[in-house]
């Protein structure tokens, strides 16, 4: 049973989690926890939804648990140290040099724009377009109505489009200045 689940869903689940946490090691740790929970609760899976939807739902919950733990850990660190205002805005890039080289400019641009979306918008885009799940499957995983998924998807696509346009305008303005 485990081998079937692993071979059938591993790549999709891995990509989903990676797009959420953006760190290879953390993704691998989270996916291990997903498999543990799947194995522990498979006997109680009632087949009201598809197996894939059920597993993605578990992956979503485990990923959110990770974010909650991370937030608590960060809060303890912030409380311990006296951070300057500027220090709160520094963001580290967890991409390896190989990953950066492999990504095309458009994918990098889209990746950055995805970060400007809300967490719900980002999740819908990942499930709908990167994982190619249906609206119904996405709604089942998120515990939402199909209407809510459609609305969130529409808003996310608008936000991505706006971000991409702003980046394109910024690049063309930069290129015009360097060509003068």
Sine and cosine of phi, psi and omega as CSV:
sin_phi,cos_phi,sin_psi,cos_psi,sin_omega,cos_omega
0.00,0.00,-0.73,0.68,-0.03,-1.00
-0.88,0.47,-0.70,0.72,-0.01,-1.00
-0.86,0.50,-0.66,0.75,0.02,-1.00
-0.87,0.49,-0.75,0.66,0.00,-1.00
-0.89,0.46,-0.71,0.70,-0.02,-1.00
-0.86,0.51,-0.79,0.62,-0.05,-1.00
-0.92,0.39,-0.56,0.83,-0.07,-1.00
-0.98,0.19,-0.56,0.83,-0.17,-0.99
-0.84,-0.55,-0.17,0.99,-0.14,-0.99
-0.82,0.57,-0.78,0.63,-0.06,-1.00
-0.88,0.48,-0.69,0.72,0.00,-1.00
-0.91,0.42,-0.70,0.71,-0.01,-1.00
-0.91,0.41,-0.68,0.74,0.01,-1.00
-0.86,0.51,-0.75,0.67,0.00,-1.00
-0.88,0.48,-0.69,0.72,-0.01,-1.00
-0.85,0.53,-0.77,0.64,-0.03,-1.00
-0.92,0.40,-0.66,0.75,-0.02,-1.00
-0.88,0.47,-0.68,0.73,0.03,-1.00
-0.90,0.44,-0.46,0.89,0.02,-1.00
-0.98,0.18,-0.71,0.70,-0.12,-0.99
-0.99,-0.16,-0.37,0.93,0.08,-1.00
0.86,0.51,0.56,0.83,0.02,-1.00
-0.53,-0.85,0.83,-0.55,-0.10,-1.00
-0.89,0.46,-0.74,0.67,-0.04,-1.00
-0.90,0.44,-0.70,0.71,0.02,-1.00
-0.89,0.45,-0.63,0.77,0.03,-1.00
-0.86,0.50,-0.71,0.70,-0.01,-1.00
-0.90,0.44,-0.63,0.77,0.04,-1.00
-0.91,0.42,-0.69,0.72,-0.02,-1.00
-0.91,0.41,-0.67,0.74,-0.04,-1.00
-0.91,0.41,-0.52,0.85,0.09,-1.00
-0.89,0.46,-0.69,0.73,0.03,-1.00
-0.90,0.44,-0.60,0.80,0.05,-1.00
-0.87,0.50,-0.75,0.66,-0.02,-1.00
-0.89,0.45,-0.61,0.79,0.04,-1.00
-0.88,0.47,-0.72,0.70,0.00,-1.00
-0.92,0.39,-0.61,0.79,0.04,-1.00
-0.89,0.46,-0.73,0.69,-0.01,-1.00
-0.90,0.44,-0.65,0.76,-0.01,-1.00
-0.92,0.38,-0.54,0.84,-0.12,-0.99
-0.93,-0.37,0.08,1.00,-0.05,-1.00
-0.87,0.50,-0.59,0.81,-0.01,-1.00
-0.88,0.47,-0.41,0.91,-0.01,-1.00
-0.99,-0.15,0.02,1.00,0.05,-1.00
-0.90,0.43,0.86,-0.52,-0.14,-0.99
-0.99,-0.15,0.07,1.00,0.07,-1.00
0.89,0.46,0.40,0.91,0.11,-0.99
-0.95,0.32,-0.46,0.89,0.10,-0.99
-0.85,-0.52,0.07,-1.00,0.03,-1.00
-0.95,0.31,0.36,-0.93,0.03,-1.00
-0.86,0.51,-0.65,0.76,0.00,-1.00
-0.89,0.46,-0.71,0.71,0.02,-1.00
-0.88,0.48,-0.69,0.73,0.00,-1.00
-0.88,0.47,-0.71,0.71,-0.02,-1.00
-0.93,0.38,-0.66,0.75,0.05,-1.00
-0.89,0.45,-0.59,0.81,0.04,-1.00
-0.89,0.45,-0.68,0.73,0.06,-1.00
-0.89,0.46,-0.70,0.71,0.01,-1.00
-0.87,0.50,-0.64,0.77,0.02,-1.00
-0.89,0.45,-0.73,0.69,-0.02,-1.00
-0.91,0.42,-0.66,0.75,0.02,-1.00
-0.91,0.42,-0.65,0.76,0.02,-1.00
-0.90,0.43,-0.66,0.75,0.04,-1.00
-0.92,0.39,-0.58,0.81,0.10,-1.00
-0.87,0.50,-0.66,0.75,0.04,-1.00
-0.86,0.51,-0.73,0.68,0.00,-1.00
-0.89,0.45,-0.63,0.78,0.03,-1.00
-0.90,0.44,-0.70,0.71,0.03,-1.00
-0.89,0.46,-0.67,0.74,0.01,-1.00
-0.89,0.46,-0.67,0.74,0.01,-1.00
-0.90,0.44,-0.69,0.73,0.03,-1.00
-0.89,0.46,-0.66,0.75,0.01,-1.00
-0.90,0.43,-0.70,0.71,0.02,-1.00
-0.89,0.46,-0.66,0.75,0.01,-1.00
-0.88,0.47,-0.64,0.77,0.04,-1.00
-0.91,0.42,-0.63,0.77,0.01,-1.00
-0.92,0.39,-0.71,0.70,0.01,-1.00
-0.87,0.50,-0.65,0.76,0.02,-1.00
-0.91,0.41,-0.55,0.83,-0.05,-1.00
-0.96,0.28,-0.68,0.73,-0.04,-1.00
-0.99,-0.15,0.40,-0.92,0.09,-1.00
-0.99,-0.14,1.00,-0.05,-0.08,-1.00
-0.98,0.19,0.60,-0.80,0.15,-0.99
-0.98,0.18,0.32,-0.95,-0.03,-1.00
-0.88,0.48,-0.64,0.77,-0.02,-1.00
-0.91,0.41,-0.57,0.82,-0.02,-1.00
-0.89,0.45,-0.45,0.89,0.01,-1.00
-0.95,0.31,-0.27,0.96,-0.09,-1.00
-0.97,-0.23,0.01,1.00,0.00,-1.00
-0.98,0.18,0.79,-0.62,0.02,-1.00
-0.87,-0.49,0.73,-0.68,0.02,-1.00
-1.00,-0.01,0.57,-0.82,0.09,-1.00
-0.99,-0.11,0.81,-0.58,-0.04,-1.00
-0.99,-0.13,0.17,0.99,-0.01,-1.00
-0.98,0.18,0.63,-0.78,0.09,-1.00
-0.98,0.18,0.36,-0.93,0.03,-1.00
-0.84,0.54,-0.59,0.81,0.01,-1.00
-0.90,0.44,-0.65,0.76,0.00,-1.00
-0.91,0.41,-0.63,0.78,-0.01,-1.00
-0.90,0.43,-0.67,0.74,-0.01,-1.00
-0.90,0.43,-0.62,0.78,-0.06,-1.00
-0.93,0.36,-0.57,0.82,-0.05,-1.00
-0.95,0.31,0.74,-0.67,0.07,-1.00
-0.97,0.24,0.24,-0.97,-0.01,-1.00
-0.85,0.52,-0.67,0.75,-0.02,-1.00
-0.91,0.41,-0.65,0.76,0.00,-1.00
-0.92,0.38,-0.65,0.76,0.05,-1.00
-0.88,0.47,-0.70,0.72,0.01,-1.00
-0.87,0.49,-0.72,0.70,0.00,-1.00
-0.91,0.41,-0.63,0.77,0.02,-1.00
-0.86,0.51,-0.72,0.70,0.03,-1.00
-0.91,0.41,-0.64,0.77,0.01,-1.00
-0.92,0.39,-0.57,0.82,0.04,-1.00
-0.87,0.49,-0.55,0.83,0.04,-1.00
-0.92,0.39,-0.36,0.93,0.01,-1.00
-0.99,0.13,-0.24,0.97,0.03,-1.00
-0.97,0.25,0.32,-0.95,0.11,-0.99
-0.93,0.36,0.25,-0.97,0.02,-1.00
-0.87,0.50,-0.66,0.75,0.01,-1.00
-0.91,0.42,-0.68,0.74,0.01,-1.00
-0.89,0.45,-0.70,0.71,0.00,-1.00
-0.87,0.50,-0.68,0.73,-0.02,-1.00
-0.90,0.43,-0.67,0.74,0.02,-1.00
-0.90,0.44,-0.70,0.71,0.01,-1.00
-0.88,0.48,-0.70,0.72,0.00,-1.00
-0.88,0.47,-0.74,0.68,-0.04,-1.00
-0.93,0.36,-0.68,0.73,-0.09,-1.00
-0.97,0.25,-0.72,0.70,-0.15,-0.99
-0.98,-0.19,-0.63,0.77,0.00,-1.00
-0.99,0.13,-0.61,0.79,0.04,-1.00
-1.00,-0.09,-0.16,0.99,0.05,-1.00
0.83,0.55,0.67,0.74,0.05,-1.00
-1.00,0.05,0.44,-0.90,0.03,-1.00
-0.96,0.29,0.21,-0.98,0.05,-1.00
-0.88,0.47,-0.67,0.74,0.01,-1.00
-0.89,0.46,-0.72,0.70,0.02,-1.00
-0.88,0.48,-0.67,0.74,0.02,-1.00
-0.89,0.46,-0.70,0.72,0.02,-1.00
-0.88,0.47,-0.67,0.74,0.01,-1.00
-0.89,0.46,-0.69,0.73,-0.01,-1.00
-0.90,0.43,-0.68,0.73,-0.06,-1.00
-0.99,0.12,-0.24,0.97,-0.06,-1.00
0.95,0.30,0.52,0.85,-0.04,-1.00
-0.93,-0.37,0.12,-0.99,0.18,-0.98
-0.99,0.13,0.37,-0.93,0.06,-1.00
-0.89,0.46,-0.58,0.82,0.02,-1.00
-0.88,0.47,-0.66,0.75,0.03,-1.00
-0.90,0.43,-0.64,0.77,0.04,-1.00
-0.89,0.46,-0.72,0.70,-0.01,-1.00
-0.88,0.48,-0.70,0.71,-0.01,-1.00
-0.90,0.43,-0.72,0.69,0.00,-1.00
-0.90,0.44,-0.65,0.76,0.03,-1.00
-0.88,0.47,-0.71,0.70,0.00,-1.00
-0.87,0.50,-0.73,0.69,0.00,-1.00
-0.91,0.42,-0.62,0.78,0.01,-1.00
-0.91,0.42,-0.69,0.72,0.00,-1.00
-0.90,0.44,-0.62,0.78,0.06,-1.00
-0.90,0.44,-0.70,0.72,0.00,-1.00
-0.90,0.44,-0.67,0.74,0.03,-1.00
-0.90,0.43,-0.69,0.72,0.00,-1.00
-0.87,0.49,-0.71,0.70,0.00,-1.00
-0.89,0.46,-0.71,0.71,0.01,-1.00
-0.88,0.47,-0.69,0.72,-0.01,-1.00
-0.90,0.44,-0.66,0.75,0.02,-1.00
-0.90,0.44,-0.69,0.72,0.02,-1.00
-0.88,0.47,-0.64,0.77,0.02,-1.00
-0.93,0.38,-0.64,0.77,0.04,-1.00
-0.89,0.45,-0.68,0.73,0.02,-1.00
-0.90,0.44,-0.65,0.76,0.03,-1.00
-0.89,0.45,-0.63,0.78,0.01,-1.00
-0.94,0.34,-0.69,0.73,-0.03,-1.00
-0.92,0.39,-0.59,0.80,0.08,-1.00
-0.91,0.42,-0.63,0.78,0.03,-1.00
-0.91,0.40,-0.68,0.73,-0.01,-1.00
-0.91,0.42,-0.61,0.79,0.01,-1.00
-0.91,0.42,-0.64,0.77,-0.01,-1.00
-0.93,0.37,-0.61,0.80,-0.02,-1.00
-0.97,0.25,-0.38,0.93,0.00,-1.00
-1.00,0.09,-0.21,0.98,-0.04,-1.00
-0.98,0.22,0.00,0.00,0.00,0.00
